[in-house]
Amino acid sequence: MLLITRRTGEAIVINGTIEVKVLEVKSGRVKLGFEYPQGNSVFRGELFAKIQEENKAAALSATPDSSLLGEVVRNLHLPVKGSGNPAPAPTTSKDAGNDPTNNHGTGKPNDQ
């Protein structure tokens, strides 16, 4: 851990993009100001620890949906062994010509 002593009004810079400035020291408390690039997050230590615990608990309690995994695998366009070409896309009832928006590669809907 790096220890740095600063007085009110003094700052430190982290990675050239984050500035931490001592705004006030009073009654055993330190008020800090942070300037950092948009898109970064700054959390109090105790809040960050709680977020980490909740994320871990949520990840452990989530049960994977095996039917969803099967759907993803079925929709993968993997190469056919030895051909170097992708496997044909799986067909559905929508591909059978029942869908008026299916243009069969013509660029025009069926009703035109």
Gaussian input, Z-matrix of N, CA and C with variables (Angstrom, degrees):
# hf/3-21g

backbone

0 1
 N
 C     1     B1
 C     2     B2     1     A1
 N     3     B3     2     A2     1     D1
 C     4     B4     3     A3     2     D2
 C     5     B5     4     A4     3     D3
 N     6     B6     5     A5     4     D4
 C     7     B7     6     A6     5     D5
 C     8     B8     7     A7     6     D6
 N     9     B9     8     A8     7     D7
 C    10    B10     9     A9     8     D8
 C    11    B11    10    A10     9     D9
 N    12    B12    11    A11    10    D10
 C    13    B13    12    A12    11    D11
 C    14    B14    13    A13    12    D12
 N    15    B15    14    A14    13    D13
 C    16    B16    15    A15    14    D14
 C    17    B17    16    A16    15    D15
 N    18    B18    17    A17    16    D16
 C    19    B19    18    A18    17    D17
 C    20    B20    19    A19    18    D18
 N    21    B21    20    A20    19    D19
 C    22    B22    21    A21    20    D20
 C    23    B23    22    A22    21    D21
 N    24    B24    23    A23    22    D22
 C    25    B25    24    A24    23    D23
 C    26    B26    25    A25    24    D24
 N    27    B27    26    A26    25    D25
 C    28    B28    27    A27    26    D26
 C    29    B29    28    A28    27    D27
 N    30    B30    29    A29    28    D28
 C    31    B31    30    A30    29    D29
 C    32    B32    31    A31    30    D30
 N    33    B33    32    A32    31    D31
 C    34    B34    33    A33    32    D32
 C    35    B35    34    A34    33    D33
 N    36    B36    35    A35    34    D34
 C    37    B37    36    A36    35    D35
 C    38    B38    37    A37    36    D36
 N    39    B39    38    A38    37    D37
 C    40    B40    39    A39    38    D38
 C    41    B41    40    A40    39    D39
 N    42    B42    41    A41    40    D40
 C    43    B43    42    A42    41    D41
 C    44    B44    43    A43    42    D42
 N    45    B45    44    A44    43    D43
 C    46    B46    45    A45    44    D44
 C    47    B47    46    A46    45    D45
 N    48    B48    47    A47    46    D46
 C    49    B49    48    A48    47    D47
 C    50    B50    49    A49    48    D48
 N    51    B51    50    A50    49    D49
 C    52    B52    51    A51    50    D50
 C    53    B53    52    A52    51    D51
 N    54    B54    53    A53    52    D52
 C    55    B55    54    A54    53    D53
 C    56    B56    55    A55    54    D54
 N    57    B57    56    A56    55    D55
 C    58    B58    57    A57    56    D56
 C    59    B59    58    A58    57    D57
 N    60    B60    59    A59    58    D58
 C    61    B61    60    A60    59    D59
 C    62    B62    61    A61    60    D60
 N    63    B63    62    A62    61    D61
 C    64    B64    63    A63    62    D62
 C    65    B65    64    A64    63    D63
 N    66    B66    65    A65    64    D64
 C    67    B67    66    A66    65    D65
 C    68    B68    67    A67    66    D66
 N    69    B69    68    A68    67    D67
 C    70    B70    69    A69    68    D68
 C    71    B71    70    A70    69    D69
 N    72    B72    71    A71    70    D70
 C    73    B73    72    A72    71    D71
 C    74    B74    73    A73    72    D72
 N    75    B75    74    A74    73    D73
 C    76    B76    75    A75    74    D74
 C    77    B77    76    A76    75    D75
 N    78    B78    77    A77    76    D76
 C    79    B79    78    A78    77    D77
 C    80    B80    79    A79    78    D78
 N    81    B81    80    A80    79    D79
 C    82    B82    81    A81    80    D80
 C    83    B83    82    A82    81    D81
 N    84    B84    83    A83    82    D82
 C    85    B85    84    A84    83    D83
 C    86    B86    85    A85    84    D84
 N    87    B87    86    A86    85    D85
 C    88    B88    87    A87    86    D86
 C    89    B89    88    A88    87    D87
 N    90    B90    89    A89    88    D88
 C    91    B91    90    A90    89    D89
 C    92    B92    91    A91    90    D90
 N    93    B93    92    A92    91    D91
 C    94    B94    93    A93    92    D92
 C    95    B95    94    A94    93    D93
 N    96    B96    95    A95    94    D94
 C    97    B97    96    A96    95    D95
 C    98    B98    97    A97    96    D96
 N    99    B99    98    A98    97    D97
 C   100   B100    99    A99    98    D98
 C   101   B101   100   A100    99    D99
 N   102   B102   101   A101   100   D100
 C   103   B103   102   A102   101   D101
 C   104   B104   103   A103   102   D102
 N   105   B105   104   A104   103   D103
 C   106   B106   105   A105   104   D104
 C   107   B107   106   A106   105   D105
 N   108   B108   107   A107   106   D106
 C   109   B109   108   A108   107   D107
 C   110   B110   109   A109   108   D108
 N   111   B111   110   A110   109   D109
 C   112   B112   111   A111   110   D110
 C   113   B113   112   A112   111   D111
 N   114   B114   113   A113   112   D112
 C   115   B115   114   A114   113   D113
 C   116   B116   115   A115   114   D114
 N   117   B117   116   A116   115   D115
 C   118   B118   117   A117   116   D116
 C   119   B119   118   A118   117   D117
 N   120   B120   119   A119   118   D118
 C   121   B121   120   A120   119   D119
 C   122   B122   121   A121   120   D120
 N   123   B123   122   A122   121   D121
 C   124   B124   123   A123   122   D122
 C   125   B125   124   A124   123   D123
 N   126   B126   125   A125   124   D124
 C   127   B127   126   A126   125   D125
 C   128   B128   127   A127   126   D126
 N   129   B129   128   A128   127   D127
 C   130   B130   129   A129   128   D128
 C   131   B131   130   A130   129   D129
 N   132   B132   131   A131   130   D130
 C   133   B133   132   A132   131   D131
 C   134   B134   133   A133   132   D132
 N   135   B135   134   A134   133   D133
 C   136   B136   135   A135   134   D134
 C   137   B137   136   A136   135   D135
 N   138   B138   137   A137   136   D136
 C   139   B139   138   A138   137   D137
 C   140   B140   139   A139   138   D138
 N   141   B141   140   A140   139   D139
 C   142   B142   141   A141   140   D140
 C   143   B143   142   A142   141   D141
 N   144   B144   143   A143   142   D142
 C   145   B145   144   A144   143   D143
 C   146   B146   145   A145   144   D144
 N   147   B147   146   A146   145   D145
 C   148   B148   147   A147   146   D146
 C   149   B149   148   A148   147   D147
 N   150   B150   149   A149   148   D148
 C   151   B151   150   A150   149   D149
 C   152   B152   151   A151   150   D150
 N   153   B153   152   A152   151   D151
 C   154   B154   153   A153   152   D152
 C   155   B155   154   A154   153   D153
 N   156   B156   155   A155   154   D154
 C   157   B157   156   A156   155   D155
 C   158   B158   157   A157   156   D156
 N   159   B159   158   A158   157   D157
 C   160   B160   159   A159   158   D158
 C   161   B161   160   A160   159   D159
 N   162   B162   161   A161   160   D160
 C   163   B163   162   A162   161   D161
 C   164   B164   163   A163   162   D162
 N   165   B165   164   A164   163   D163
 C   166   B166   165   A165   164   D164
 C   167   B167   166   A166   165   D165
 N   168   B168   167   A167   166   D166
 C   169   B169   168   A168   167   D167
 C   170   B170   169   A169   168   D168
 N   171   B171   170   A170   169   D169
 C   172   B172   171   A171   170   D170
 C   173   B173   172   A172   171   D171
 N   174   B174   173   A173   172   D172
 C   175   B175   174   A174   173   D173
 C   176   B176   175   A175   174   D174
 N   177   B177   176   A176   175   D175
 C   178   B178   177   A177   176   D176
 C   179   B179   178   A178   177   D177
 N   180   B180   179   A179   178   D178
 C   181   B181   180   A180   179   D179
 C   182   B182   181   A181   180   D180
 N   183   B183   182   A182   181   D181
 C   184   B184   183   A183   182   D182
 C   185   B185   184   A184   183   D183
 N   186   B186   185   A185   184   D184
 C   187   B187   186   A186   185   D185
 C   188   B188   187   A187   186   D186
 N   189   B189   188   A188   187   D187
 C   190   B190   189   A189   188   D188
 C   191   B191   190   A190   189   D189
 N   192   B192   191   A191   190   D190
 C   193   B193   192   A192   191   D191
 C   194   B194   193   A193   192   D192
 N   195   B195   194   A194   193   D193
 C   196   B196   195   A195   194   D194
 C   197   B197   196   A196   195   D195
 N   198   B198   197   A197   196   D196
 C   199   B199   198   A198   197   D197
 C   200   B200   199   A199   198   D198
 N   201   B201   200   A200   199   D199
 C   202   B202   201   A201   200   D200
 C   203   B203   202   A202   201   D201
 N   204   B204   203   A203   202   D202
 C   205   B205   204   A204   203   D203
 C   206   B206   205   A205   204   D204
 N   207   B207   206   A206   205   D205
 C   208   B208   207   A207   206   D206
 C   209   B209   208   A208   207   D207
 N   210   B210   209   A209   208   D208
 C   211   B211   210   A210   209   D209
 C   212   B212   211   A211   210   D210
 N   213   B213   212   A212   211   D211
 C   214   B214   213   A213   212   D212
 C   215   B215   214   A214   213   D213
 N   216   B216   215   A215   214   D214
 C   217   B217   216   A216   215   D215
 C   218   B218   217   A217   216   D216
 N   219   B219   218   A218   217   D217
 C   220   B220   219   A219   218   D218
 C   221   B221   220   A220   219   D219
 N   222   B222   221   A221   220   D220
 C   223   B223   222   A222   221   D221
 C   224   B224   223   A223   222   D222
 N   225   B225   224   A224   223   D223
 C   226   B226   225   A225   224   D224
 C   227   B227   226   A226   225   D225
 N   228   B228   227   A227   226   D226
 C   229   B229   228   A228   227   D227
 C   230   B230   229   A229   228   D228
 N   231   B231   230   A230   229   D229
 C   232   B232   231   A231   230   D230
 C   233   B233   232   A232   231   D231
 N   234   B234   233   A233   232   D232
 C   235   B235   234   A234   233   D233
 C   236   B236   235   A235   234   D234
 N   237   B237   236   A236   235   D235
 C   238   B238   237   A237   236   D236
 C   239   B239   238   A238   237   D237
 N   240   B240   239   A239   238   D238
 C   241   B241   240   A240   239   D239
 C   242   B242   241   A241   240   D240
 N   243   B243   242   A242   241   D241
 C   244   B244   243   A243   242   D242
 C   245   B245   244   A244   243   D243
 N   246   B246   245   A245   244   D244
 C   247   B247   246   A246   245   D245
 C   248   B248   247   A247   246   D246
 N   249   B249   248   A248   247   D247
 C   250   B250   249   A249   248   D248
 C   251   B251   250   A250   249   D249
 N   252   B252   251   A251   250   D250
 C   253   B253   252   A252   251   D251
 C   254   B254   253   A253   252   D252
 N   255   B255   254   A254   253   D253
 C   256   B256   255   A255   254   D254
 C   257   B257   256   A256   255   D255
 N   258   B258   257   A257   256   D256
 C   259   B259   258   A258   257   D257
 C   260   B260   259   A259   258   D258
 N   261   B261   260   A260   259   D259
 C   262   B262   261   A261   260   D260
 C   263   B263   262   A262   261   D261
 N   264   B264   263   A263   262   D262
 C   265   B265   264   A264   263   D263
 C   266   B266   265   A265   264   D264
 N   267   B267   266   A266   265   D265
 C   268   B268   267   A267   266   D266
 C   269   B269   268   A268   267   D267
 N   270   B270   269   A269   268   D268
 C   271   B271   270   A270   269   D269
 C   272   B272   271   A271   270   D270
 N   273   B273   272   A272   271   D271
 C   274   B274   273   A273   272   D272
 C   275   B275   274   A274   273   D273
 N   276   B276   275   A275   274   D274
 C   277   B277   276   A276   275   D275
 C   278   B278   277   A277   276   D276
 N   279   B279   278   A278   277   D277
 C   280   B280   279   A279   278   D278
 C   281   B281   280   A280   279   D279
 N   282   B282   281   A281   280   D280
 C   283   B283   282   A282   281   D281
 C   284   B284   283   A283   282   D282
 N   285   B285   284   A284   283   D283
 C   286   B286   285   A285   284   D284
 C   287   B287   286   A286   285   D285
 N   288   B288   287   A287   286   D286
 C   289   B289   288   A288   287   D287
 C   290   B290   289   A289   288   D288
 N   291   B291   290   A290   289   D289
 C   292   B292   291   A291   290   D290
 C   293   B293   292   A292   291   D291
 N   294   B294   293   A293   292   D292
 C   295   B295   294   A294   293   D293
 C   296   B296   295   A295   294   D294
 N   297   B297   296   A296   295   D295
 C   298   B298   297   A297   296   D296
 C   299   B299   298   A298   297   D297
 N   300   B300   299   A299   298   D298
 C   301   B301   300   A300   299   D299
 C   302   B302   301   A301   300   D300
 N   303   B303   302   A302   301   D301
 C   304   B304   303   A303   302   D302
 C   305   B305   304   A304   303   D303
 N   306   B306   305   A305   304   D304
 C   307   B307   306   A306   305   D305
 C   308   B308   307   A307   306   D306
 N   309   B309   308   A308   307   D307
 C   310   B310   309   A309   308   D308
 C   311   B311   310   A310   309   D309
 N   312   B312   311   A311   310   D310
 C   313   B313   312   A312   311   D311
 C   314   B314   313   A313   312   D312
 N   315   B315   314   A314   313   D313
 C   316   B316   315   A315   314   D314
 C   317   B317   316   A316   315   D315
 N   318   B318   317   A317   316   D316
 C   319   B319   318   A318   317   D317
 C   320   B320   319   A319   318   D318
 N   321   B321   320   A320   319   D319
 C   322   B322   321   A321   320   D320
 C   323   B323   322   A322   321   D321
 N   324   B324   323   A323   322   D322
 C   325   B325   324   A324   323   D323
 C   326   B326   325   A325   324   D324
 N   327   B327   326   A326   325   D325
 C   328   B328   327   A327   326   D326
 C   329   B329   328   A328   327   D327
 N   330   B330   329   A329   328   D328
 C   331   B331   330   A330   329   D329
 C   332   B332   331   A331   330   D330
 N   333   B333   332   A332   331   D331
 C   334   B334   333   A333   332   D332
 C   335   B335   334   A334   333   D333

   B1=1.4462
   B2=1.5234
   B3=1.3065
   B4=1.4570
   B5=1.5178
   B6=1.3254
   B7=1.4667
   B8=1.5186
   B9=1.3280
   B10=1.4607
   B11=1.5212
   B12=1.3163
   B13=1.4617
   B14=1.5279
   B15=1.3259
   B16=1.4640
   B17=1.5161
   B18=1.3140
   B19=1.4604
   B20=1.5215
   B21=1.3243
   B22=1.4613
   B23=1.5284
   B24=1.3359
   B25=1.4626
   B26=1.5142
   B27=1.3296
   B28=1.4581
   B29=1.5328
   B30=1.3328
   B31=1.4634
   B32=1.5196
   B33=1.3152
   B34=1.4631
   B35=1.5271
   B36=1.3206
   B37=1.4617
   B38=1.5233
   B39=1.3327
   B40=1.4655
   B41=1.5228
   B42=1.3238
   B43=1.4676
   B44=1.5243
   B45=1.3042
   B46=1.4535
   B47=1.5128
   B48=1.3367
   B49=1.4686
   B50=1.5196
   B51=1.3153
   B52=1.4670
   B53=1.5238
   B54=1.3330
   B55=1.4627
   B56=1.5171
   B57=1.3326
   B58=1.4631
   B59=1.5220
   B60=1.3382
   B61=1.4638
   B62=1.5225
   B63=1.3380
   B64=1.4635
   B65=1.5249
   B66=1.3279
   B67=1.4557
   B68=1.5195
   B69=1.3391
   B70=1.4643
   B71=1.5208
   B72=1.3187
   B73=1.4609
   B74=1.5165
   B75=1.3465
   B76=1.4675
   B77=1.5204
   B78=1.3069
   B79=1.4690
   B80=1.5222
   B81=1.3197
   B82=1.4606
   B83=1.5216
   B84=1.3275
   B85=1.4689
   B86=1.5194
   B87=1.3071
   B88=1.4600
   B89=1.5257
   B90=1.3280
   B91=1.4661
   B92=1.5295
   B93=1.3344
   B94=1.4593
   B95=1.5220
   B96=1.3104
   B97=1.4599
   B98=1.5188
   B99=1.3291
   B100=1.4621
   B101=1.5234
   B102=1.3140
   B103=1.4594
   B104=1.5188
   B105=1.3443
   B106=1.4549
   B107=1.5201
   B108=1.3308
   B109=1.4619
   B110=1.5251
   B111=1.3277
   B112=1.4615
   B113=1.5264
   B114=1.3099
   B115=1.4574
   B116=1.5167
   B117=1.3198
   B118=1.4627
   B119=1.5170
   B120=1.3086
   B121=1.4597
   B122=1.5176
   B123=1.3205
   B124=1.4616
   B125=1.5199
   B126=1.3341
   B127=1.4612
   B128=1.5234
   B129=1.3264
   B130=1.4637
   B131=1.5276
   B132=1.3222
   B133=1.4660
   B134=1.5106
   B135=1.3577
   B136=1.4661
   B137=1.5263
   B138=1.3299
   B139=1.4611
   B140=1.5235
   B141=1.3332
   B142=1.4576
   B143=1.5244
   B144=1.3336
   B145=1.4672
   B146=1.5266
   B147=1.3387
   B148=1.4633
   B149=1.5332
   B150=1.3173
   B151=1.4676
   B152=1.5226
   B153=1.3353
   B154=1.4639
   B155=1.5268
   B156=1.3347
   B157=1.4689
   B158=1.5273
   B159=1.3305
   B160=1.4646
   B161=1.5238
   B162=1.3220
   B163=1.4672
   B164=1.5260
   B165=1.3330
   B166=1.4654
   B167=1.5288
   B168=1.3391
   B169=1.4661
   B170=1.5226
   B171=1.3256
   B172=1.4649
   B173=1.5223
   B174=1.3244
   B175=1.4626
   B176=1.5221
   B177=1.3257
   B178=1.4634
   B179=1.5234
   B180=1.3386
   B181=1.4605
   B182=1.5218
   B183=1.3197
   B184=1.4672
   B185=1.5238
   B186=1.3220
   B187=1.4566
   B188=1.5172
   B189=1.3206
   B190=1.4576
   B191=1.5246
   B192=1.3047
   B193=1.4600
   B194=1.5265
   B195=1.3344
   B196=1.4618
   B197=1.5204
   B198=1.3256
   B199=1.4623
   B200=1.5254
   B201=1.3277
   B202=1.4572
   B203=1.5213
   B204=1.3235
   B205=1.4549
   B206=1.5271
   B207=1.3251
   B208=1.4597
   B209=1.5169
   B210=1.3150
   B211=1.4670
   B212=1.5255
   B213=1.3234
   B214=1.4671
   B215=1.5200
   B216=1.3208
   B217=1.4626
   B218=1.5236
   B219=1.3322
   B220=1.4684
   B221=1.5256
   B222=1.3170
   B223=1.4622
   B224=1.5224
   B225=1.3200
   B226=1.4624
   B227=1.5204
   B228=1.2983
   B229=1.4640
   B230=1.5240
   B231=1.3198
   B232=1.4578
   B233=1.5197
   B234=1.3366
   B235=1.4638
   B236=1.5276
   B237=1.3292
   B238=1.4613
   B239=1.5200
   B240=1.3205
   B241=1.4598
   B242=1.5285
   B243=1.3347
   B244=1.4521
   B245=1.5167
   B246=1.3382
   B247=1.4610
   B248=1.5193
   B249=1.3164
   B250=1.4553
   B251=1.5152
   B252=1.3250
   B253=1.4631
   B254=1.5181
   B255=1.3399
   B256=1.4602
   B257=1.5187
   B258=1.2969
   B259=1.4622
   B260=1.5176
   B261=1.3213
   B262=1.4614
   B263=1.5203
   B264=1.3182
   B265=1.4597
   B266=1.5150
   B267=1.3291
   B268=1.4589
   B269=1.5260
   B270=1.3214
   B271=1.4622
   B272=1.5090
   B273=1.3115
   B274=1.4550
   B275=1.5102
   B276=1.3302
   B277=1.4614
   B278=1.5196
   B279=1.3227
   B280=1.4618
   B281=1.5269
   B282=1.3461
   B283=1.4571
   B284=1.5239
   B285=1.3028
   B286=1.4564
   B287=1.5181
   B288=1.3310
   B289=1.4495
   B290=1.5082
   B291=1.3204
   B292=1.4550
   B293=1.5158
   B294=1.3120
   B295=1.4603
   B296=1.5220
   B297=1.3528
   B298=1.4632
   B299=1.5228
   B300=1.3138
   B301=1.4643
   B302=1.5186
   B303=1.3312
   B304=1.4555
   B305=1.5215
   B306=1.3353
   B307=1.4593
   B308=1.5215
   B309=1.2991
   B310=1.4641
   B311=1.5268
   B312=1.3374
   B313=1.4505
   B314=1.5118
   B315=1.3321
   B316=1.4675
   B317=1.5099
   B318=1.3230
   B319=1.4491
   B320=1.5125
   B321=1.3540
   B322=1.4642
   B323=1.5239
   B324=1.3335
   B325=1.4662
   B326=1.5219
   B327=1.3295
   B328=1.4620
   B329=1.5195
   B330=1.3337
   B331=1.4567
   B332=1.5257
   B333=1.3194
   B334=1.4759
   B335=1.5020
   A1=107.79
   A2=116.01
   A3=121.97
   A4=109.13
   A5=117.11
   A6=121.80
   A7=108.77
   A8=116.42
   A9=122.34
   A10=108.15
   A11=116.20
   A12=120.96
   A13=108.38
   A14=116.70
   A15=122.42
   A16=108.78
   A17=116.67
   A18=122.68
   A19=108.59
   A20=115.79
   A21=120.73
   A22=109.49
   A23=115.32
   A24=121.69
   A25=114.16
   A26=117.97
   A27=121.17
   A28=109.52
   A29=115.22
   A30=119.87
   A31=110.58
   A32=115.04
   A33=122.77
   A34=106.45
   A35=116.40
   A36=121.78
   A37=107.72
   A38=115.74
   A39=122.37
   A40=108.25
   A41=116.78
   A42=123.46
   A43=113.31
   A44=117.51
   A45=120.79
   A46=115.32
   A47=117.80
   A48=120.56
   A49=113.63
   A50=117.24
   A51=120.87
   A52=108.43
   A53=115.66
   A54=120.39
   A55=108.82
   A56=115.76
   A57=122.48
   A58=106.12
   A59=115.74
   A60=121.09
   A61=109.96
   A62=116.41
   A63=121.78
   A64=106.80
   A65=116.93
   A66=121.67
   A67=112.27
   A68=115.75
   A69=118.85
   A70=109.91
   A71=116.11
   A72=122.17
   A73=105.60
   A74=115.92
   A75=119.62
   A76=109.32
   A77=116.51
   A78=123.10
   A79=112.43
   A80=117.40
   A81=120.89
   A82=113.96
   A83=117.68
   A84=121.52
   A85=109.35
   A86=115.91
   A87=121.81
   A88=107.99
   A89=116.72
   A90=121.32
   A91=107.09
   A92=115.92
   A93=122.11
   A94=110.02
   A95=116.12
   A96=122.20
   A97=108.76
   A98=116.50
   A99=121.43
   A100=109.89
   A101=116.29
   A102=122.03
   A103=105.95
   A104=115.93
   A105=120.15
   A106=109.25
   A107=117.52
   A108=120.93
   A109=111.67
   A110=114.80
   A111=120.32
   A112=108.77
   A113=116.42
   A114=121.61
   A115=113.01
   A116=117.73
   A117=121.39
   A118=109.00
   A119=116.65
   A120=121.62
   A121=109.66
   A122=115.50
   A123=121.72
   A124=107.02
   A125=116.80
   A126=122.28
   A127=109.35
   A128=116.91
   A129=120.62
   A130=106.69
   A131=116.74
   A132=121.26
   A133=113.60
   A134=116.98
   A135=119.82
   A136=111.68
   A137=117.72
   A138=120.73
   A139=110.46
   A140=116.76
   A141=120.67
   A142=111.06
   A143=117.16
   A144=121.20
   A145=110.47
   A146=117.11
   A147=120.57
   A148=110.75
   A149=117.34
   A150=121.26
   A151=109.77
   A152=117.12
   A153=121.31
   A154=111.15
   A155=117.07
   A156=121.10
   A157=110.79
   A158=116.87
   A159=120.42
   A160=111.42
   A161=117.46
   A162=120.46
   A163=111.07
   A164=116.22
   A165=120.29
   A166=110.39
   A167=116.95
   A168=120.80
   A169=110.80
   A170=117.19
   A171=120.58
   A172=110.81
   A173=117.02
   A174=120.60
   A175=111.15
   A176=117.38
   A177=120.67
   A178=112.12
   A179=117.19
   A180=119.62
   A181=112.65
   A182=117.51
   A183=120.07
   A184=109.44
   A185=116.22
   A186=120.58
   A187=108.07
   A188=117.37
   A189=119.64
   A190=111.10
   A191=116.31
   A192=123.04
   A193=107.47
   A194=116.67
   A195=120.29
   A196=112.06
   A197=118.66
   A198=119.70
   A199=110.22
   A200=117.55
   A201=121.20
   A202=109.95
   A203=117.19
   A204=120.88
   A205=110.21
   A206=117.09
   A207=120.91
   A208=111.89
   A209=117.14
   A210=122.19
   A211=110.64
   A212=116.43
   A213=120.63
   A214=109.93
   A215=117.24
   A216=121.17
   A217=110.52
   A218=117.78
   A219=120.88
   A220=111.63
   A221=117.40
   A222=120.70
   A223=113.91
   A224=117.55
   A225=120.26
   A226=109.17
   A227=116.83
   A228=121.41
   A229=107.38
   A230=115.76
   A231=121.43
   A232=109.64
   A233=118.31
   A234=120.33
   A235=111.06
   A236=115.60
   A237=120.74
   A238=106.40
   A239=117.27
   A240=122.24
   A241=110.86
   A242=115.52
   A243=121.50
   A244=114.84
   A245=119.41
   A246=119.55
   A247=112.86
   A248=116.89
   A249=119.90
   A250=112.81
   A251=117.31
   A252=121.44
   A253=109.84
   A254=116.73
   A255=117.81
   A256=111.09
   A257=115.29
   A258=120.77
   A259=108.45
   A260=118.01
   A261=119.48
   A262=109.96
   A263=115.07
   A264=120.03
   A265=109.12
   A266=117.85
   A267=120.15
   A268=109.98
   A269=115.75
   A270=119.80
   A271=109.68
   A272=115.17
   A273=121.89
   A274=107.70
   A275=116.86
   A276=119.90
   A277=110.44
   A278=117.47
   A279=122.08
   A280=110.09
   A281=117.30
   A282=121.71
   A283=112.51
   A284=118.50
   A285=121.94
   A286=113.41
   A287=118.85
   A288=120.75
   A289=113.47
   A290=118.18
   A291=121.01
   A292=112.35
   A293=118.12
   A294=122.08
   A295=109.45
   A296=118.83
   A297=120.46
   A298=112.94
   A299=117.97
   A300=119.40
   A301=111.69
   A302=118.35
   A303=121.62
   A304=107.77
   A305=117.42
   A306=120.41
   A307=113.18
   A308=119.11
   A309=124.91
   A310=111.80
   A311=116.02
   A312=120.42
   A313=114.89
   A314=118.93
   A315=120.73
   A316=112.62
   A317=117.98
   A318=121.03
   A319=112.82
   A320=117.37
   A321=121.21
   A322=108.78
   A323=117.85
   A324=119.23
   A325=110.70
   A326=117.36
   A327=122.92
   A328=113.67
   A329=118.50
   A330=120.14
   A331=112.55
   A332=119.47
   A333=120.83
   A334=110.74
   D1=133.88
   D2=176.91
   D3=-88.40
   D4=129.43
   D5=177.76
   D6=-110.65
   D7=128.29
   D8=179.94
   D9=-131.72
   D10=134.02
   D11=176.43
   D12=-96.46
   D13=129.48
   D14=179.54
   D15=-132.89
   D16=151.73
   D17=174.82
   D18=-105.16
   D19=167.50
   D20=177.07
   D21=-53.94
   D22=131.82
   D23=-179.18
   D24=91.89
   D25=-13.87
   D26=179.53
   D27=-90.70
   D28=159.30
   D29=-174.95
   D30=-138.50
   D31=167.94
   D32=168.26
   D33=-126.96
   D34=154.20
   D35=179.22
   D36=-121.92
   D37=133.02
   D38=-178.72
   D39=-114.47
   D40=127.03
   D41=179.04
   D42=53.80
   D43=23.21
   D44=177.79
   D45=70.10
   D46=0.79
   D47=-176.11
   D48=-126.22
   D49=-17.32
   D50=-176.74
   D51=-116.62
   D52=123.87
   D53=177.88
   D54=-114.00
   D55=129.57
   D56=176.40
   D57=-115.75
   D58=119.31
   D59=-175.40
   D60=-117.04
   D61=135.69
   D62=175.60
   D63=-80.17
   D64=114.06
   D65=-177.74
   D66=-92.16
   D67=-36.16
   D68=-175.21
   D69=-160.65
   D70=141.95
   D71=171.60
   D72=-126.72
   D73=117.72
   D74=-174.15
   D75=-155.47
   D76=132.23
   D77=175.88
   D78=52.38
   D79=42.35
   D80=176.91
   D81=76.35
   D82=9.54
   D83=179.41
   D84=-118.50
   D85=147.78
   D86=179.45
   D87=-118.81
   D88=127.57
   D89=176.22
   D90=-101.18
   D91=122.80
   D92=-178.26
   D93=-112.11
   D94=147.23
   D95=172.83
   D96=-116.08
   D97=141.40
   D98=-177.50
   D99=-122.90
   D100=131.53
   D101=169.81
   D102=-119.29
   D103=126.53
   D104=-176.17
   D105=-151.83
   D106=158.07
   D107=-178.43
   D108=-63.25
   D109=146.65
   D110=176.85
   D111=-59.91
   D112=142.99
   D113=-179.71
   D114=100.13
   D115=-15.43
   D116=175.03
   D117=-90.24
   D118=159.88
   D119=179.24
   D120=-121.52
   D121=144.05
   D122=175.27
   D123=-127.20
   D124=126.53
   D125=-179.23
   D126=-126.66
   D127=149.84
   D128=167.88
   D129=-64.44
   D130=146.58
   D131=-176.55
   D132=-54.46
   D133=-45.49
   D134=-177.76
   D135=-68.21
   D136=-32.37
   D137=178.01
   D138=-71.62
   D139=-40.69
   D140=178.68
   D141=-62.08
   D142=-41.41
   D143=178.34
   D144=-61.58
   D145=-40.58
   D146=179.41
   D147=-66.17
   D148=-41.19
   D149=177.98
   D150=-60.83
   D151=-44.12
   D152=179.15
   D153=-60.68
   D154=-43.83
   D155=179.10
   D156=-61.96
   D157=-44.79
   D158=-179.15
   D159=-65.98
   D160=-39.32
   D161=177.43
   D162=-63.61
   D163=-41.10
   D164=179.41
   D165=-65.00
   D166=-43.82
   D167=179.28
   D168=-63.20
   D169=-40.62
   D170=179.76
   D171=-65.67
   D172=-39.70
   D173=179.69
   D174=-66.46
   D175=-37.10
   D176=-179.48
   D177=-74.14
   D178=-30.06
   D179=-177.15
   D180=-86.57
   D181=-14.72
   D182=-178.85
   D183=-71.45
   D184=128.80
   D185=176.34
   D186=-103.02
   D187=124.13
   D188=-178.50
   D189=-64.61
   D190=143.15
   D191=178.57
   D192=-92.92
   D193=102.92
   D194=-175.63
   D195=-63.90
   D196=-28.16
   D197=178.07
   D198=-68.29
   D199=-34.28
   D200=177.44
   D201=-67.06
   D202=-41.42
   D203=177.77
   D204=-61.24
   D205=-43.28
   D206=177.77
   D207=-60.25
   D208=-40.29
   D209=178.37
   D210=-62.42
   D211=-43.23
   D212=179.43
   D213=-63.30
   D214=-45.63
   D215=-179.05
   D216=-63.05
   D217=-41.50
   D218=179.37
   D219=-63.09
   D220=-31.20
   D221=-177.26
   D222=-89.36
   D223=-0.07
   D224=176.65
   D225=-71.41
   D226=140.19
   D227=176.44
   D228=-104.26
   D229=83.67
   D230=-177.12
   D231=-89.68
   D232=149.32
   D233=179.01
   D234=-63.03
   D235=143.82
   D236=174.47
   D237=-76.29
   D238=131.17
   D239=-174.40
   D240=-55.39
   D241=126.62
   D242=174.78
   D243=86.85
   D244=-13.93
   D245=-175.79
   D246=-98.58
   D247=-24.16
   D248=-175.53
   D249=75.00
   D250=-2.42
   D251=179.23
   D252=-101.44
   D253=148.10
   D254=177.55
   D255=-67.18
   D256=150.60
   D257=176.26
   D258=-65.31
   D259=150.32
   D260=177.31
   D261=-63.69
   D262=148.51
   D263=178.91
   D264=-64.78
   D265=143.29
   D266=177.71
   D267=-63.27
   D268=145.79
   D269=-179.91
   D270=-96.94
   D271=152.29
   D272=176.50
   D273=-130.66
   D274=175.24
   D275=177.95
   D276=-61.49
   D277=-25.36
   D278=178.80
   D279=-65.57
   D280=-30.69
   D281=-178.72
   D282=-79.04
   D283=-7.29
   D284=-173.31
   D285=-81.78
   D286=8.00
   D287=178.09
   D288=95.34
   D289=0.35
   D290=-179.74
   D291=-81.50
   D292=-11.83
   D293=-174.96
   D294=-96.47
   D295=117.87
   D296=-178.73
   D297=-66.23
   D298=-17.16
   D299=178.58
   D300=-87.96
   D301=-7.78
   D302=178.68
   D303=-75.18
   D304=113.95
   D305=-174.13
   D306=-96.90
   D307=4.02
   D308=177.31
   D309=50.09
   D310=36.08
   D311=175.73
   D312=82.96
   D313=2.21
   D314=-177.90
   D315=-86.57
   D316=-16.76
   D317=-176.38
   D318=84.76
   D319=-3.54
   D320=179.84
   D321=-121.17
   D322=142.93
   D323=174.71
   D324=-60.89
   D325=158.20
   D326=-177.36
   D327=-56.63
   D328=-31.30
   D329=-173.93
   D330=-83.38
   D331=8.98
   D332=178.83
   D333=-110.79

